[in-house]
């Protein structure tokens, strides 16, 4: 991926951070859901 200007880099890092945060929260939610499966009805 070629970045033409600093704005592209900024936009890319913001998108990367957003996807990273959503991936982390999704992972934590799945772990928490696996642990609380019997009480919360997941799985």
Secondary structure as UniProt FT lines:
FT   HELIX           6..35
FT   HELIX           37..40
//
